[in-house]
Amino acid sequence: MCSAPVTGRPAALDFPAPRESPFDLDVYRVLREHRPVAPVTFVTGQRVWLVTGAAEVRTVLTDPRFTAVQSAPGYPAFGGGAAPGALSFLGMDDPDHTYYRRLVAGEFTVRKVERNRPVIERIVDDVLTEMMSGAPPVDLVSAYALPVPSLVTCWQLGVPYDDRAYFQGLSTVLADGTADLDKIQRAARDLHAYFDELAERKRRDPGDDLLSRLVADETAGRLDREQLLGIALLLLIGGYETTANMIALGTLALLTHPEQVAMLRARPELVAGAVEELLRFVPLAEGGLARAATADTELGGVRVRAGEAVVVLPPAANRDPAQFPDGERFDIERSPRRHFSFGFGMHQCLGQHLARLELRVAFDALVTRLPELRLAAPVADLDFRYGGFIFGVETLPVAW
């Protein structure tokens, strides 16, 4: 839903802002230093408040005066329509949010995720072995970054792996806020229909997977079909699209900081902290996290009025020196556990423990089994996906 433009405000920066390089956030650094809550303009022409300071991001993500309900007056209207998660608890406030989140929260506890470690390690080992069987250079995106989370997500949700190319293509479209509206709506309908049919198959022949358990919740009346499908879509996009891009971009960040990757190779016990630093440093959530103000609120020295749109930008807050000293520097010894890459507050990413485990296993395998891993193309020649909900790189040629 698009609100009327905010009037009587200074000229606004276009958002997302162009970047000079994949990890350069200088435009947002200047905003954060001088105006941590600033007016920006979406491609739709809608004016929103962009929040780049760590303290202000925490406020927005915890204050009930900022709603996540996407039908609320003023909620940011992205170029391709509703953001991913509109049909799931991601787009709800309490008490609905907590009710539906609890239906699947047990699948993502630290203990449950750790029990899945052998499966994830086997998947990573098999995929990396297959990648290494080819003659370099090899595209790390298609050979490693995509198949690892795809296999994990298929296994957890109970999605046939033979269908991976189909849902990978559709989920990539949904994560691209710059795509044509018709294309995004068509992709959403196709994924909706796919999961609807798959849910019917689970009803007839349930398995030991998350989608089968959601179907059982629907049968028991704990959620309806639309809510089931919304949760399934959220888990697919959240579990696959973000992790795949993080593996690729994280590898790029390591290989463009040779002193850091050398340190990790020499001290593999640093992998957990290195993953946290990659999550902090890589600007994955390029589209930010959207909210709408439901009441007049003072935020970062400005007056945000009821019915105005707000977008918090975790990548910018992740470099706020008030929380991360020398935040523009990539340092795998930092171990910044209070970053915002999984959100903050009650909407903090449900699957963060699973994502951390996948990333730790994936990066540990890369640096230990491929000690000579290096880029096989200049960074300037790489094609990046800027301006969508999720930042990504199309291909990443590597050699060893």
C-alpha positions in Angstrom: 0.0 0.0 0.0 1.5 3.3 -1.1 1.0 6.3 1.1 0.9 9.9 -0.1 4.4 11.5 -0.4 5.7 13.2 2.7 5.5 16.9 2.2 7.5 19.8 3.6 10.7 17.8 3.9 14.2 18.2 2.4 15.0 16.7 -1.0 15.5 13.0 -0.5 18.2 10.6 -1.7 17.1 7.8 -4.0 17.0 4.4 -2.3 18.8 2.0 -2.6 21.7 4.4 -3.3 24.2 3.5 -6.0 27.5 1.9 -4.7 31.0 2.2 -6.1 31.9 -1.4 -5.1 30.2 -4.4 -3.6 31.2 -3.6 0.0 31.3 0.2 -0.2 28.6 1.8 2.0 30.0 5.3 2.0 26.8 7.0 1.1 25.1 5.4 4.1 28.1 6.2 6.3 27.6 9.9 5.6 23.9 9.7 6.3 24.5 7.8 9.5 27.0 10.3 10.7 24.9 13.4 9.9 21.3 12.2 9.7 20.7 8.7 11.1 17.0 9.1 10.3 16.7 10.7 6.8 14.1 11.0 4.1 14.7 8.9 1.0 12.8 8.2 -2.2 11.9 4.8 -3.5 11.6 4.1 -7.3 7.8 4.2 -6.7 8.2 7.9 -5.7 7.1 7.2 -2.2 9.1 9.1 0.5 10.2 7.1 3.5 12.4 7.5 6.5 15.7 5.6 6.1 17.2 4.6 9.5 21.0 3.9 9.5 22.1 4.4 13.1 22.4 1.3 15.4 20.4 2.9 18.3 17.6 4.1 16.0 17.4 0.6 14.3 17.0 -1.0 17.7 14.2 1.4 18.5 12.2 0.8 15.3 12.6 -3.0 15.6 11.4 -3.1 19.2 8.9 -0.2 19.5 5.3 -1.4 19.0 4.5 2.0 17.4 6.3 0.7 14.3 4.2 -2.0 12.7 5.3 -4.9 10.4 1.7 -5.3 9.0 2.0 -4.7 5.3 -1.5 -3.4 4.9 -1.0 -0.6 7.4 -1.3 2.9 6.2 2.1 4.2 5.0 3.8 0.8 4.8 6.6 1.1 2.2 5.5 0.1 -1.3 8.5 -1.6 -3.0 8.9 -1.4 -6.7 7.8 -5.0 -7.3 4.9 -4.9 -4.8 4.8 -6.5 -1.4 8.1 -7.6 0.2 8.7 -11.3 0.7 6.9 -12.5 3.9 3.6 -10.6 3.3 1.5 -13.8 3.9 3.5 -15.1 6.8 4.2 -14.1 10.4 7.0 -11.9 9.1 4.2 -9.4 8.2 2.3 -9.6 11.5 2.5 -7.9 14.9 1.8 -9.6 18.2 -0.2 -11.6 19.3 -0.6 -13.1 15.8 3.1 -13.1 15.1 4.1 -15.1 18.2 1.2 -17.6 17.7 2.3 -18.5 14.2 6.0 -18.3 14.8 5.7 -20.8 17.7 4.3 -23.4 15.2 7.7 -23.7 13.6 10.1 -22.4 16.2 10.9 -25.8 17.5 12.5 -26.8 14.2 15.1 -24.1 14.6 16.3 -24.3 18.2 20.1 -24.5 18.7 19.7 -28.1 19.9 17.6 -29.2 17.0 19.8 -27.5 14.5 23.0 -29.0 16.0 21.4 -32.5 15.6 21.3 -31.7 11.9 25.0 -31.0 11.6 25.9 -34.5 10.1 23.4 -34.0 7.3 24.8 -30.5 6.6 28.4 -31.6 6.7 27.6 -34.5 4.3 25.8 -32.1 1.9 28.7 -29.6 2.0 31.3 -32.4 1.5 29.4 -33.9 -1.5 28.9 -30.6 -3.2 32.4 -29.4 -2.7 33.8 -32.8 -4.0 31.6 -32.4 -7.1 32.9 -28.8 -7.6 36.5 -29.9 -7.2 36.0 -32.7 -9.8 35.7 -30.0 -12.5 38.7 -28.2 -14.1 39.1 -24.6 -12.7 38.1 -22.0 -13.2 34.7 -22.9 -11.8 31.7 -20.6 -11.0 31.4 -20.8 -7.2 27.8 -19.6 -7.3 26.3 -22.4 -9.4 28.7 -25.1 -8.2 28.7 -24.4 -4.5 26.8 -21.4 -3.1 23.5 -22.4 -4.7 23.4 -26.2 -4.3 24.4 -26.2 -0.6 21.5 -24.2 0.9 19.2 -25.6 -1.8 19.9 -29.2 -0.7 19.5 -28.3 3.0 16.3 -26.4 2.4 14.8 -29.3 0.3 15.8 -31.8 3.0 14.3 -29.8 5.8 11.1 -28.7 4.0 10.5 -32.0 2.3 10.8 -30.5 -1.2 11.9 -32.8 -4.0 15.4 -31.9 -5.0 14.6 -32.5 -8.6 12.4 -29.4 -8.4 15.3 -27.1 -7.2 15.9 -25.4 -10.5 12.2 -24.4 -10.7 11.9 -22.9 -7.2 15.4 -21.4 -7.3 14.4 -19.3 -10.3 11.1 -18.2 -8.8 12.6 -17.4 -5.4 15.3 -15.3 -7.0 12.6 -13.2 -8.8 10.7 -12.7 -5.5 13.9 -11.5 -3.8 14.6 -9.0 -6.6 12.8 -5.7 -5.8 13.8 -4.3 -9.1 12.0 -6.9 -11.2 8.9 -6.1 -13.3 5.7 -6.2 -11.2 4.0 -8.6 -13.5 7.0 -10.9 -13.3 7.1 -10.8 -9.5 3.4 -11.5 -9.2 3.6 -14.4 -11.7 6.5 -15.9 -9.7 4.5 -15.6 -6.5 1.5 -17.2 -8.1 3.6 -20.1 -9.5 5.3 -20.7 -6.1 2.0 -20.5 -4.3 0.5 -23.1 -6.7 3.6 -25.3 -6.4 3.5 -25.4 -2.6 -0.3 -25.9 -2.7 0.1 -29.0 -4.8 3.0 -30.2 -2.7 1.0 -29.8 0.5 -1.7 -32.0 -1.0 0.9 -34.7 -1.7 2.1 -34.4 1.9 -1.5 -34.7 3.1 -1.8 -38.0 1.3 1.7 -39.2 2.1 3.3 -37.3 5.0 7.0 -37.6 5.6 9.4 -36.6 8.4 9.8 -33.0 7.2 8.7 -29.5 8.1 6.1 -29.1 5.3 4.4 -32.3 6.5 4.2 -31.0 10.0 2.7 -27.7 8.8 0.1 -29.7 6.9 -0.7 -31.5 10.1 -1.1 -28.1 11.9 -3.5 -27.1 9.1 -5.5 -30.3 9.5 -5.7 -29.7 13.3 -7.0 -26.2 12.7 -4.0 -24.4 14.0 -3.5 -22.5 10.7 -5.3 -22.2 7.4 -4.1 -23.0 3.9 -3.0 -19.4 3.1 -1.0 -19.2 6.3 0.6 -22.6 5.6 1.7 -21.5 2.2 2.9 -18.1 3.4 5.1 -19.8 6.0 6.4 -22.3 3.5 7.3 -19.5 1.1 9.0 -17.5 3.8 11.1 -20.6 4.9 12.0 -21.3 1.3 13.2 -17.7 0.5 14.8 -17.2 3.9 16.5 -20.5 4.0 17.7 -20.6 0.5 18.1 -17.2 -1.1 19.8 -15.4 1.7 22.2 -18.2 2.6 23.2 -18.8 -1.1 24.1 -15.2 -1.6 25.9 -15.0 1.7 28.2 -18.0 0.8 29.1 -16.3 -2.6 29.5 -12.8 -1.2 31.3 -14.0 1.9 33.8 -15.9 -0.2 34.4 -12.8 -2.3 34.9 -10.8 0.9 37.5 -13.3 2.2 39.3 -13.5 -1.2 39.6 -9.8 -1.5 41.1 -9.5 2.0 44.0 -12.0 1.6 45.4 -11.3 5.1 42.0 -12.3 6.6 41.6 -15.5 4.6 45.3 -16.4 5.4 44.5 -16.0 9.1 41.4 -18.2 8.8 43.4 -20.9 7.0 46.1 -20.8 9.7 43.5 -20.8 12.5 40.4 -22.7 11.5 39.0 -22.3 15.0 38.2 -18.7 14.0 35.5 -19.8 11.6 32.5 -19.1 13.9 33.8 -15.5 14.5 34.6 -15.1 10.9 31.0 -16.0 9.9 29.7 -13.3 12.4 32.0 -10.8 10.9 31.0 -11.7 7.3 27.3 -11.4 8.4 28.1 -7.9 9.8 30.3 -6.7 6.9 28.5 -8.0 3.8 25.6 -5.7 2.9 23.1 -8.5 2.1 19.8 -6.9 3.1 20.1 -4.2 0.6 16.4 -3.4 0.6 16.3 -3.0 4.4 13.5 -4.0 6.8 10.2 -2.1 6.4 7.8 -0.7 9.0 5.1 1.9 9.2 4.6 4.3 12.1 1.2 4.0 13.9 1.7 7.0 16.1 3.8 10.2 16.1 7.2 9.3 17.4 10.5 11.1 18.0 13.3 9.1 16.3 16.9 10.2 15.9 16.0 13.8 16.4 13.2 13.9 13.9 9.4 13.7 14.1 8.1 10.6 12.4 4.3 11.0 12.0 1.7 8.3 12.1 1.1 6.8 8.7 4.7 7.5 7.5 6.9 4.8 6.1 10.2 3.7 7.7 12.9 1.4 6.4 15.8 0.3 8.7 19.0 -0.6 7.0 20.9 -3.3 8.8 24.1 -3.1 6.7 24.5 0.6 7.6 23.8 0.0 11.3 26.3 -2.9 11.2 29.1 -0.4 10.6 28.0 2.2 13.2 31.2 3.0 15.2 29.0 3.5 18.3 28.5 -0.3 18.3 31.3 -1.6 16.2 34.6 0.4 16.5 36.3 0.9 13.2 33.2 -0.7 11.6 34.2 -0.1 8.0 37.2 -2.5 8.5 36.7 -6.2 7.9 38.3 -8.2 10.7 37.5 -11.9 11.4 38.9 -11.6 14.9 36.1 -9.1 15.8 33.3 -11.7 16.4 30.5 -9.1 16.5 27.6 -11.1 18.0 25.3 -8.0 18.3 25.0 -7.3 14.5 21.6 -6.7 12.9 21.9 -9.1 9.9 19.3 -11.4 11.4 17.1 -8.4 12.5 16.4 -7.5 16.1 13.6 -7.9 18.5 10.6 -10.3 18.1 11.1 -10.5 14.3 14.7 -11.6 14.6 15.3 -14.3 12.0 13.8 -17.6 13.0 16.4 -19.7 11.1 19.5 -17.8 12.3 21.0 -20.9 14.1 20.6 -23.0 10.9 22.1 -20.3 8.7 25.1 -19.9 11.1 25.7 -23.6 11.0 25.5 -23.8 7.2 27.8 -20.9 6.8 30.4 -22.2 9.3 30.5 -25.7 7.7 30.5 -24.2 4.1 33.4 -21.7 4.8 35.4 -24.1 6.9 35.3 -26.7 4.0 36.3 -24.1 1.5 39.4 -22.8 3.3 40.6 -26.2 4.5 40.0 -28.3 1.4 41.0 -25.6 -1.0 44.0 -23.8 0.6 44.9 -22.2 -2.8 41.4 -20.9 -3.6 41.5 -17.6 -5.4 39.5 -15.4 -7.6 39.7 -16.2 -11.3 38.4 -12.8 -12.5 38.8 -9.2 -11.5 36.2 -7.8 -9.2 35.5 -5.1 -11.7 34.3 -7.7 -14.2 31.8 -9.3 -11.9 28.1 -8.7 -12.3 26.3 -7.8 -9.1 22.6 -7.6 -8.3 22.1 -4.2 -6.8 18.8 -2.5 -5.8 16.7 -5.6 -4.8 15.7 -6.9 -1.4 18.8 -9.1 -1.3 22.3 -8.2 -2.7 24.0 -10.8 -4.8 26.6 -11.7 -7.4 25.6 -13.5 -10.6 28.8 -15.5 -11.0 32.0 -15.9 -9.1 34.8 -17.6 -11.1 37.4 -19.2 -8.8 40.4 -21.4 -9.2 42.7 -23.3 -6.9 
